[in-house]
Amino acid sequence: MQYIDDYRNNTHIQTLARAINRKVAHEWNIMEICGGQTYAIARYRLEDLLPPEVRLLHGPGCPVCVTSEEVIDHALDIARHPEVILASFGDMMRVPGNETDLLHLKAQGADIRLLYSPLDAVELAAANPAREVVFFAVGFETTIPVHLAALQEARRRKMTNFSLLCSFFAVAPAMEMIVQQPDNRVDGFLAAGHVCAITGNAACRRLAARYKHPVIITGFEPVDLLYGLYRCICQLERNEAQVENAYKRAVPENGNTVAQALMNDALDTVGCKWRGIGYIPDSGFVLKAKYSAYDATGKFPFENTKHLTNTRCISGEIMKGKLCTADCHCFGTECTPEHPAGAPMVSAEGVCAAYYRYRQP
């Protein structure tokens, strides 16, 4: 329990909060990138410990939140094929496409399964050789290697009835897009420690050097986050812009080279659409041609002619740091976890769901 209790210790939390209050002399906007960080900030009400000069902005959050309506619609179309078993993690089930979601389609009779691991989907395919099992694989660099491990296992077993529908994203290009916005308000970043544990810190160093924003790599417990904020504020007050690894217990400088090799072997980098945010160059991944036999987009081509994106949802502007949940007229009324209007109200790591659960008056 050391890495839980120590990093939730109230004495440490209060000491860091006092240090932040003493250090701040100017107004700063700091963005945490990961939804796991946002969840912890809301759950532990860390903003209540900060001086009014420090404002937290909430970034792209989680891959569930930024998977586009078009990709959801493709998953829905695949699930309607009678020979298909479509599987995914539970938090994808209620993410709305342009007209409906996977949970409603499941209620109508489609064979849609909630699984805990993509490797379970491989076993599902082995147990159902007459069916095509499609795993709806969604992830940042943190979880992409897990999906690719399942692909490699299916390939090793020479399975022909298993495929992935991929919605994979790279985090660093989204950070770069945010700071390139003409009305960008971000002064510094808290980078996601689990992403950097895979990728290493090179992309953060390039971003800090090019855009002169400090980037602090942090974990997800209260002490981690407050220490990251303290280190970021120290740099901002000194007019510095460096990368600091404040999560060394989990993040080596060069990341996980085995996972990187797996990604380099299986994936090509492409531009892609982030839900609510728009197209970001070099921010997505697709399976390489040599893995086409396991690519659901080739097995089940889909032309989406529906463009009914919910214009009420402002989550894209929230995830770019321009607005907050208090600016949304639907938040907590038309949009709730039971009836989400946008993806960030679905995932537990989405900013809207976290603030609905922990920051409601």
Buried (B, 14 or more C-beta within 10 A) or exposed (E): EEEEEEBBBEEBBEBBBEBBBEBBEEEBBBBBBBBBBBBBBBEBEBEEBBBEEBBBBBBBBBBBBBBBBBBBBBBBBBBBBEEBBBBBBBBBBBBBBBEBBBBBBBEEEBBBBBBEBBBBBBBBBBEBEEBBBBBBBBBBBBBBBBBBBBBBBBBEEEBEBBBBBBBBBBBBBBBBBBBEEEEBBBBBBBBBBBBBBBBBBBBBBBBBEEBEBBBBBBBBBBBBBBBBBBBBBBBBEEEEBBBBBBBEEBBEEEBBEEBBEBBEEBBEBEEBBBBBBEEBEEBBBBBEEEBEBBBBBEBBEBEBEEEEBBEEBBBBBBBBBBBBBEEBEBBBEEBBBEEBBBBBBBBBBBBBBBBBEBBEE
